[in-house]
Amino acid sequence: ILFSKENIVSILMQRRSVNSDVVHLDGEEGPSNVRSRRYMQHRRRQRRKRGSGGFDFLERMGIDANAQVVLAGIVLLCLTAAVVLKMRLSGGSKGDGRDINRIGSNKERKEGKHNHYGRGEQYRIPEAMREFGDRSSRYAELREEYDALLPPDPQRSRQAVQSLIKRTYKQIDPSSMSYDIYNCPLTPPPGYPMQWKVTEVLNNWNPDDVTPHTDIYQGLCVFDFEVDFEKALNYREAELPFIVRNDPEVLRATERWNYPGYMKKLMDDDKHRTEYSKNNHFMYFVPPKANVGRKHHVNTPKDWKPPHKEFRMTYEEWLSHADTTDDNLGPDKPHWYHRLIGCGSMGKDCDHFSSEYLFDELTFLQPVEDKLYVIEPEEQKGIHCRFGMKGVIAGKLSPSWKVMR
């Protein structure tokens, strides 16, 4: 690149003249401002009369013309470098996989391919969070493909989900209740929720029986997300259970996950935590910690064995076990429980192959203030997503915090 004093002055003058279109004087705006245009023309005439213009002060400092050209060239190069650096920082670049936001598939992690979202580089998921989520190129390409097939359309998503519902259940003796579960009051009524004896509930439908029953005990309010959102907030504030239907974010995720081929591509060949039980009961436990100073410490028996086993398998492997006939799904048959973990703020070390795309897929569980299902976003311990089988019973939940299901 050849620099001359005249060319650099010309560049600076052109840049100043381009900016003149947005000058505001006396409250009048735009390029049609006559006084503004005349003022700028006057300024340009004055610069042409002075010749070098902005470089006079350099001459007064004793810097000759050649040195001025070199100095101006250096300044211009610095400005160009600053602009390029800013574009790089805002646009993103290839990473080394240490950023939790750049977690991709197993293959990409091994090859070190972790492309951060950048302008013009790859597809940006509209609902993605800045802090958490999958930023791999593989996931971006997958979402770009299916977001084009399934653009946001609440009505279409609602119809798609309704087509998946195979049966409905009749409420047992609704006349004995003081409220209508489909038209609950704005605030929880006295005695809510309606309760029954455990023996009555179990005698009506034994948990080991996977055959659908027509009548069930149901005392929880059913809220439509679009219509009863304020009611849901009130019941949540009262820390009382309820059911939500027709949440647009849930509907869209459900439609996408049921689209043929999507889950197979999403899961790829990643091996995730999978729990195995010889029957349909998964008895969760917390092994006793060795604490000599503990007064009532009980040692683990030598012949004790965990009630279930844990290992890793791919989604396709788990599906081969789960998608089977009812004859192979009896209460005494083996069951598998597949589990995905989006670590989020816990860091990717919380799971060997964390599924950070859960923050992009299940947007209704993102840790932000305006979500119905996340009460204290700063306390969120990631997103845990389980894929069960017909008849699976969780005997005891090990987490002690409140769970929204």
C-alpha positions as CSV (number, residue, x, y, z in Angstrom):
1,I,0.0,0.0,0.0
2,L,1.3,3.4,-1.0
3,F,0.6,6.3,1.3
4,S,1.0,10.0,0.5
5,K,0.2,13.0,2.5
6,E,-2.5,14.1,0.0
7,N,-4.2,10.7,-0.2
8,I,-4.4,10.4,3.6
9,V,-5.9,13.9,3.9
10,S,-8.3,13.0,1.1
11,I,-9.5,9.9,3.0
12,L,-10.0,11.8,6.2
13,M,-11.9,14.5,4.4
14,Q,-14.1,11.9,2.7
15,R,-14.9,10.3,6.0
16,R,-15.8,13.6,7.5
17,S,-18.0,14.5,4.6
18,V,-19.9,11.2,4.8
19,N,-20.6,11.8,8.4
20,S,-22.0,15.3,7.6
21,D,-25.3,13.8,6.5
22,V,-26.3,13.2,10.1
23,V,-25.3,16.5,11.6
24,H,-28.1,18.2,13.7
25,L,-28.3,21.9,14.0
26,D,-31.1,24.0,15.8
27,G,-33.3,21.0,16.1
28,E,-33.4,20.2,12.4
29,E,-32.3,16.8,11.2
30,G,-31.2,14.9,8.2
31,P,-29.4,15.6,4.9
32,S,-32.1,18.1,3.9
33,N,-31.0,20.6,6.6
34,V,-29.9,23.6,4.5
35,R,-27.9,25.3,7.2
36,S,-26.1,22.1,8.1
37,R,-25.2,21.5,4.5
38,R,-24.0,25.1,4.0
39,Y,-21.9,24.9,7.2
40,M,-20.2,21.7,6.1
41,Q,-19.5,23.1,2.6
42,H,-17.9,26.2,4.2
43,R,-15.7,23.9,6.4
44,R,-14.6,22.0,3.4
45,R,-13.7,25.1,1.5
46,Q,-11.6,26.3,4.4
47,R,-9.7,23.0,4.5
48,R,-8.9,23.2,0.8
49,K,-7.5,26.7,1.3
50,R,-5.3,25.5,4.1
51,G,-3.9,22.6,2.0
52,S,-2.6,20.0,4.4
53,G,-5.2,21.1,7.0
54,G,-5.0,18.9,10.0
55,F,-1.2,18.3,9.5
56,D,-0.2,22.0,10.1
57,F,0.4,21.3,13.8
58,L,3.0,18.7,12.9
59,E,4.9,21.2,10.8
60,R,4.9,23.6,13.6
61,M,6.4,20.9,15.7
62,G,9.3,20.6,13.3
63,I,8.2,17.3,11.6
64,D,8.9,17.4,7.9
65,A,6.6,16.2,5.2
66,N,8.1,12.7,4.8
67,A,7.9,12.0,8.5
68,Q,4.3,13.2,8.5
69,V,3.4,10.6,5.8
70,V,5.0,7.8,7.7
71,L,3.3,8.9,10.9
72,A,-0.1,9.1,9.2
73,G,0.4,5.7,7.7
74,I,1.1,4.2,11.1
75,V,-2.0,5.8,12.6
76,L,-4.1,4.4,9.7
77,L,-2.7,0.9,10.2
78,C,-3.5,1.1,13.9
79,L,-7.1,2.1,13.2
80,T,-7.5,-0.7,10.7
81,A,-6.0,-3.2,13.2
82,A,-8.4,-2.0,15.9
83,V,-11.4,-2.4,13.6
84,V,-10.3,-6.0,12.7
85,L,-9.7,-6.9,16.3
86,K,-13.2,-5.6,17.3
87,M,-14.8,-7.7,14.5
88,R,-12.9,-10.8,15.6
89,L,-14.0,-10.3,19.3
90,S,-17.6,-9.7,18.4
91,G,-17.8,-12.4,15.7
92,G,-16.1,-15.2,17.5
93,S,-13.3,-17.6,16.6
94,K,-12.3,-21.2,16.9
95,G,-11.9,-22.3,20.5
96,D,-10.0,-25.1,22.3
97,G,-13.1,-26.7,24.0
98,R,-12.4,-25.3,27.4
99,D,-15.4,-23.0,27.4
100,I,-18.6,-24.7,28.6
101,N,-20.5,-22.8,25.9
102,R,-18.6,-24.6,23.2
103,I,-19.3,-28.2,24.1
104,G,-20.3,-30.3,21.1
105,S,-20.4,-34.0,20.2
106,N,-17.9,-36.6,21.3
107,K,-16.3,-36.5,17.9
108,E,-15.9,-32.7,17.9
109,R,-14.5,-32.7,21.4
110,K,-11.8,-35.3,20.4
111,E,-10.9,-33.4,17.2
112,G,-10.9,-30.0,19.0
113,K,-13.6,-28.6,16.7
114,H,-15.5,-26.1,18.8
115,N,-16.7,-23.1,16.7
116,H,-18.2,-20.2,18.7
117,Y,-21.1,-18.5,17.1
118,G,-20.0,-15.6,15.0
119,R,-21.6,-13.2,12.5
120,G,-21.6,-14.8,9.2
121,E,-19.9,-18.0,10.4
122,Q,-22.7,-20.3,11.4
123,Y,-26.4,-20.3,12.3
124,R,-27.4,-18.5,15.5
125,I,-30.2,-20.2,17.4
126,P,-32.8,-17.4,18.2
127,E,-33.6,-18.7,21.7
128,A,-30.0,-19.4,22.7
129,M,-28.6,-18.0,25.9
130,R,-25.4,-16.0,25.9
131,E,-23.9,-17.8,28.9
132,F,-25.0,-21.5,28.4
133,G,-25.7,-23.8,25.5
134,D,-24.1,-25.8,22.8
135,R,-21.9,-23.7,20.4
136,S,-20.6,-26.5,18.2
137,S,-20.9,-26.2,14.5
138,R,-22.5,-29.6,14.3
139,Y,-25.4,-28.6,16.6
140,A,-25.8,-25.3,14.8
141,E,-26.1,-27.0,11.4
142,L,-28.6,-29.5,12.9
143,R,-30.8,-26.7,14.3
144,E,-30.5,-24.7,11.1
145,E,-31.9,-27.6,9.1
146,Y,-34.8,-28.4,11.5
147,D,-35.6,-24.8,12.3
148,A,-36.2,-24.3,8.6
149,L,-38.4,-27.3,8.5
150,L,-40.3,-26.3,11.7
151,P,-40.3,-22.5,11.9
152,P,-42.1,-21.0,14.9
153,D,-45.8,-21.6,14.6
154,P,-47.7,-22.1,17.9
155,Q,-50.8,-23.4,16.2
156,R,-49.0,-26.0,14.2
157,S,-47.0,-27.2,17.2
158,R,-50.1,-27.4,19.3
159,Q,-51.8,-29.6,16.7
160,A,-48.7,-31.8,16.3
161,V,-48.6,-32.4,20.1
162,Q,-52.3,-33.1,20.3
163,S,-52.0,-35.7,17.6
164,L,-49.5,-37.6,19.9
165,I,-52.1,-37.9,22.8
166,K,-53.5,-41.4,22.6
167,R,-56.0,-41.3,25.4
168,T,-57.7,-39.2,28.0
169,Y,-58.6,-39.9,31.6
170,K,-61.9,-39.4,33.5
171,Q,-61.8,-37.7,36.9
172,I,-63.2,-39.8,39.8
173,D,-66.1,-38.2,41.6
174,P,-65.4,-34.5,40.7
175,S,-68.7,-33.5,42.5
176,S,-67.0,-34.2,45.9
177,M,-64.5,-31.4,45.3
178,S,-65.0,-27.7,46.1
179,Y,-63.4,-26.5,42.9
180,D,-63.2,-27.4,39.2
181,I,-59.7,-28.5,38.3
182,Y,-60.2,-27.0,34.8
183,N,-61.4,-23.7,36.1
184,C,-59.6,-23.1,39.3
185,P,-59.9,-19.7,41.2
186,L,-57.2,-17.1,40.9
187,T,-55.7,-18.1,44.3
188,P,-55.6,-21.5,45.9
189,P,-58.9,-22.4,47.5
190,P,-59.0,-23.7,51.1
191,G,-58.1,-27.4,51.3
192,Y,-56.3,-27.4,48.0
193,P,-55.2,-29.8,46.6
194,M,-57.8,-32.4,47.2
195,Q,-56.3,-35.5,48.8
196,W,-57.2,-39.2,49.1
197,K,-55.9,-42.1,51.1
198,V,-52.9,-43.8,49.5
199,T,-54.7,-47.1,49.6
200,E,-57.6,-45.7,47.6
201,V,-55.2,-44.4,44.9
202,L,-53.2,-47.6,44.7
203,N,-56.2,-49.9,44.7
204,N,-57.6,-48.0,41.8
205,W,-54.4,-48.2,39.8
206,N,-51.4,-50.3,41.0
207,P,-48.1,-48.7,39.9
208,D,-46.9,-52.0,38.7
209,D,-49.8,-52.3,36.3
210,V,-48.9,-50.5,33.0
211,T,-52.4,-51.1,31.5
212,P,-54.1,-47.7,31.0
213,H,-57.1,-47.2,33.3
214,T,-60.0,-44.9,32.3
215,D,-60.7,-43.3,35.7
216,I,-58.1,-41.7,38.0
217,Y,-57.9,-39.6,41.1
218,Q,-57.0,-36.1,40.0
219,G,-57.2,-33.1,42.3
220,L,-54.6,-30.7,40.7
221,C,-55.6,-27.6,38.9
222,V,-55.0,-27.7,35.1
223,F,-53.8,-24.3,33.8
224,D,-53.6,-23.2,30.2
225,F,-50.3,-21.3,29.8
226,E,-51.8,-18.6,27.5
227,V,-54.9,-18.1,29.6
228,D,-54.1,-18.9,33.2
229,F,-50.5,-17.7,33.6
230,E,-51.3,-15.4,36.5
231,K,-53.1,-18.3,38.3
232,A,-50.0,-20.5,37.8
233,L,-47.8,-17.8,39.3
234,N,-50.1,-17.5,42.4
235,Y,-50.1,-21.3,43.0
236,R,-46.3,-21.4,42.5
237,E,-45.9,-18.6,45.0
238,A,-48.0,-20.6,47.5
239,E,-45.7,-23.7,46.8
240,L,-48.7,-25.8,45.7
241,P,-48.7,-28.3,42.8
242,F,-50.5,-27.7,39.5
243,I,-50.5,-28.8,35.9
244,V,-49.6,-26.5,32.9
245,R,-50.7,-27.2,29.4
246,N,-50.1,-25.5,26.0
247,D,-46.8,-23.7,26.9
248,P,-45.6,-22.6,23.4
249,E,-42.0,-23.4,24.3
250,V,-42.8,-26.8,25.5
251,L,-45.0,-27.5,22.5
252,R,-42.3,-26.5,20.1
253,A,-39.6,-28.7,21.8
254,T,-42.0,-31.6,21.8
255,E,-42.8,-31.2,18.2
256,R,-39.1,-31.1,17.3
257,W,-38.2,-34.1,19.4
258,N,-40.9,-36.2,17.8
259,Y,-39.9,-35.2,14.3
260,P,-38.6,-38.3,12.5
261,G,-34.8,-38.6,12.7
262,Y,-34.2,-35.6,14.9
263,M,-33.3,-37.3,18.2
264,K,-31.0,-39.7,16.5
265,K,-29.1,-36.8,14.9
266,L,-29.1,-34.8,18.1
267,M,-27.8,-37.6,20.3
268,D,-25.3,-38.9,17.7
269,D,-23.0,-41.5,19.2
270,D,-22.6,-39.9,22.6
271,K,-22.7,-42.3,25.5
272,H,-24.7,-40.9,28.4
273,R,-25.4,-42.1,31.9
274,T,-27.8,-45.0,32.0
275,E,-29.2,-46.8,35.0
276,Y,-30.2,-50.4,35.0
277,S,-32.5,-52.3,37.3
278,K,-33.5,-55.9,37.2
279,N,-37.2,-54.8,37.7
280,N,-39.2,-51.6,37.2
281,H,-38.2,-50.1,40.6
282,F,-35.3,-47.7,40.8
283,M,-34.4,-47.3,44.4
284,Y,-32.2,-44.2,44.7
285,F,-29.8,-44.0,47.5
286,V,-27.0,-42.0,49.1
287,P,-24.1,-44.1,50.3
288,P,-23.2,-43.4,53.9
289,K,-20.1,-41.2,54.3
290,A,-17.3,-42.3,56.5
291,N,-17.4,-40.1,59.5
292,V,-15.8,-41.4,62.6
293,G,-17.0,-38.4,64.8
294,R,-20.6,-39.0,63.8
295,K,-22.5,-40.3,66.8
296,H,-25.0,-42.5,65.0
297,H,-22.8,-43.5,62.1
298,V,-23.7,-46.8,60.5
299,N,-21.1,-48.7,58.5
300,T,-22.1,-50.1,55.1
301,P,-22.6,-53.9,55.3
302,K,-19.8,-55.8,53.5
303,D,-22.3,-57.8,51.4
304,W,-24.3,-54.7,50.5
305,K,-24.9,-54.0,46.8
306,P,-26.5,-51.0,45.1
307,P,-30.1,-51.6,44.1
308,H,-29.3,-50.7,40.5
309,K,-26.3,-50.4,38.3
310,E,-25.1,-47.4,36.3
311,F,-23.1,-47.4,33.1
312,R,-23.1,-45.5,29.7
313,M,-24.8,-46.2,26.4
314,T,-26.0,-44.3,23.4
315,Y,-29.5,-43.1,22.8
316,E,-30.0,-45.8,20.1
317,E,-28.9,-48.5,22.5
318,W,-31.3,-47.3,25.1
319,L,-34.1,-47.0,22.6
320,S,-33.6,-50.6,21.5
321,H,-34.4,-51.7,25.1
322,A,-37.3,-49.2,25.7
323,D,-39.1,-49.5,22.4
324,T,-40.4,-53.0,22.8
325,T,-43.7,-54.9,23.3
326,D,-45.7,-54.9,26.5
327,D,-44.8,-58.6,27.0
328,N,-41.2,-57.6,27.6
329,L,-42.1,-54.7,29.9
330,G,-43.5,-56.5,33.0
331,P,-42.6,-55.3,36.5
332,D,-40.1,-58.2,36.8
333,K,-38.3,-57.5,33.6
334,P,-35.1,-55.4,33.2
335,H,-35.5,-51.7,32.8
336,W,-33.2,-48.9,31.7
337,Y,-33.3,-45.2,32.6
338,H,-31.4,-42.9,30.2
339,R,-30.1,-39.6,31.5
340,L,-28.8,-36.4,29.9
341,I,-27.2,-33.6,31.9
342,G,-26.7,-30.0,30.9
343,C,-24.1,-28.7,33.3
344,G,-24.5,-25.0,32.8
345,S,-23.0,-23.0,35.7
346,M,-21.7,-26.2,37.3
347,G,-19.0,-26.5,34.7
348,K,-18.6,-29.3,32.2
349,D,-16.8,-31.5,34.8
350,C,-20.2,-32.3,36.3
351,D,-20.7,-35.0,33.6
352,H,-18.2,-36.7,31.3
353,F,-20.2,-35.9,28.2
354,S,-22.5,-33.1,29.2
355,S,-25.4,-32.2,27.0
356,E,-25.3,-28.5,26.9
357,Y,-27.8,-28.3,24.0
358,L,-30.5,-28.9,26.6
359,F,-30.3,-25.2,27.3
360,D,-31.1,-24.6,23.6
361,E,-33.7,-27.3,23.3
362,L,-35.6,-27.0,26.5
363,T,-35.7,-23.2,26.6
364,F,-38.5,-23.1,29.2
365,L,-35.9,-24.4,31.7
366,Q,-33.3,-21.7,31.1
367,P,-32.1,-20.1,34.3
368,V,-33.7,-16.6,33.7
369,E,-36.1,-14.6,35.8
370,D,-39.2,-14.7,33.5
371,K,-39.5,-18.5,33.4
372,L,-42.5,-20.2,35.2
373,Y,-40.6,-23.3,36.1
374,V,-37.4,-21.8,37.4
375,I,-38.0,-20.1,40.7
376,E,-34.4,-19.2,41.7
377,P,-32.3,-19.1,38.5
378,E,-29.0,-18.5,40.3
379,E,-29.6,-21.7,42.3
380,Q,-30.2,-23.9,39.2
381,K,-28.0,-27.1,39.2
382,G,-28.1,-27.7,35.5
383,I,-30.8,-29.4,33.5
384,H,-31.4,-33.1,34.1
385,C,-33.4,-34.9,31.4
386,R,-34.4,-38.5,31.8
387,F,-35.8,-41.0,29.3
388,G,-37.7,-43.7,31.0
389,M,-39.6,-46.8,30.0
390,K,-43.2,-47.9,30.5
391,G,-43.6,-48.9,34.2
392,V,-40.5,-47.3,35.6
393,I,-41.0,-46.3,39.3
394,A,-38.5,-44.0,41.0
395,G,-38.6,-45.3,44.6
396,K,-36.9,-42.3,46.2
397,L,-35.6,-39.0,44.8
398,S,-32.1,-38.3,46.1
399,P,-32.1,-34.5,45.5
400,S,-33.4,-32.5,48.5
401,W,-34.4,-29.3,46.6
402,K,-37.8,-28.6,45.2
403,V,-38.5,-30.2,41.8
404,M,-40.9,-28.8,39.1
405,R,-42.1,-31.7,36.9
